[in-house]
Amino acid sequence: MAEVLADWLPVSTFLNRVNRAMGKSDLYPFTIAAPVARKLDFVHRVVTGSRVERPLG
């Protein structure tokens, strides 16, 4: 999850800059605080840890 959040920062910055260049407000006007990042990591681990592999066919 840390990698996903690290990748998100430049994407959100780019989207905000594009919107500002068009005279619009930010698409993503806030940052992700450390407690929120920890919660996102927890949810991500629970969801990915609970998935069931199903046979193809």
C-alpha positions as CSV (number, residue, x, y, z in Angstrom):
1,M,0.0,0.0,0.0
2,A,2.9,2.4,0.6
3,E,3.9,1.9,-3.0
4,V,0.4,2.6,-4.2
5,L,0.2,5.8,-2.1
6,A,3.6,6.9,-3.3
7,D,2.5,6.4,-6.9
8,W,-0.7,8.3,-6.3
9,L,1.0,11.6,-5.2
10,P,2.4,12.5,-8.6
11,V,-0.8,11.4,-10.3
12,S,-3.0,13.6,-8.1
13,T,-0.5,16.5,-8.5
14,F,-0.6,16.2,-12.3
15,L,-4.4,16.0,-12.3
16,N,-4.7,19.1,-10.1
17,R,-2.3,21.0,-12.3
18,V,-4.3,20.2,-15.4
19,N,-7.5,21.3,-13.8
20,R,-6.0,24.5,-12.6
21,A,-4.6,25.2,-16.1
22,M,-8.2,25.0,-17.3
23,G,-9.5,27.3,-14.6
24,K,-11.1,24.5,-12.6
25,S,-10.7,23.5,-9.0
26,D,-8.5,20.6,-7.8
27,L,-9.8,17.1,-8.5
28,Y,-8.0,15.8,-5.4
29,P,-7.8,18.7,-3.0
30,F,-6.3,17.0,0.1
31,T,-3.4,14.9,1.2
32,I,-3.6,11.4,2.8
33,A,-2.7,11.7,6.5
34,A,-0.6,9.0,8.1
35,P,-3.5,7.5,10.2
36,V,-5.6,7.3,7.0
37,A,-2.7,5.6,5.2
38,R,-2.4,3.0,7.9
39,K,-6.2,2.3,7.8
40,L,-6.0,2.0,4.0
41,D,-3.1,-0.5,4.4
42,F,-5.1,-2.5,6.9
43,V,-8.2,-2.7,4.7
44,H,-6.0,-3.6,1.7
45,R,-4.4,-6.5,3.6
46,V,-7.8,-7.7,4.9
47,V,-9.4,-7.7,1.5
48,T,-6.4,-9.3,-0.4
49,G,-6.0,-11.8,2.4
50,S,-9.6,-13.0,2.2
51,R,-9.9,-13.5,-1.5
52,V,-10.7,-17.0,-2.6
53,E,-9.0,-18.6,-5.5
54,R,-11.5,-20.2,-7.9
55,P,-10.7,-22.6,-10.6
56,L,-11.0,-21.4,-14.2
57,G,-13.7,-23.0,-16.3
